[in-house]
């Protein structure tokens, strides 16, 4: 019997975790922007792995991509607020 390949879901899960943290800590705008960019990168990679059948969590990767984009937008909004109030 051939061994069954275990799906590599780590990238999609990492995208989701980083995206959520990015959206939550948007007041720390440098951290939010950095984590958001990482979430976008990991999310795109995770979606590609899911399309190729190497992972089973394409939805998590998509959610990580969306949360990362929201975190980036909120981070830049916080940066604009800081600049505008100086």
N, C-alpha and C positions, 0 to 999 in steps of 0.2 A: 504494500500500500504506500502511495506517495504521501509525503508530509504535506499538510495543509499550510499555506502561507498565512501568516498573521497580518491583518491589515495594519498599515502604518498610520495611525490616527493622531500621532503626536503633534504634527504640524498644524492640523486644523484646530485641535484643542488649544494649542499655544496661541493661535490667532484669536480665538474667542476670549481666552483669559486676558491677553494683552489689550484687546479691544475694549473689554468691559472696564479694565483698570484705567485705560486712557480716557474713556468717557466719564468715569466717576471722579478722577482727580484733575479735571480740566483747569481748576484754579492754579495748579502747579503747571502752568502752560508749557515750559520746556519739556517736562516729563511727559505730559499728555501728547505733545506733538511727536516726540521720539517714539513712545509706545504705540501711537496711532500708525506711524509709518511702518514700524515692525509688524503690527497686526495686519496691515494691508499686504505687506510682502508675504507673510506666512499664510494669509488667507488665500491669496492667488495661487501660491504653491500647493496648498491643501486642496483647493478646488481642482487643480490639474491632476493631482494624485487620485482624487475621487473619480474624475472622468476616465482616467486610465484603469480604474479598478484596483488601484493599490491601497485605497483607503475607503472606509465606509461612512465617513462623516462629512460629506460635502455640505450639508446644511450648517454644521458648526463652522466650517471654513467660511461659508458665505456670511453667516452672522458675525464672525470675527472681522471680516472685511468691512461690513457695514458699521459695526461698532467702532472700528479703527478710524473710518472716515468721519464719523460723528465726533470722535475724540479729537481729531485734527481740527475740524471746524470749530469746536468749542474751545480748543487751545488757542487758535488764532483769534477767536472772539475775545478771550480773556486777555491776550496780548494787546489787542486793539483797545480794550477798556483801560488797561494799564497805561498805554501811551496817551490816550485821550484825557486821562485824569491828571496828567502831570502838569 
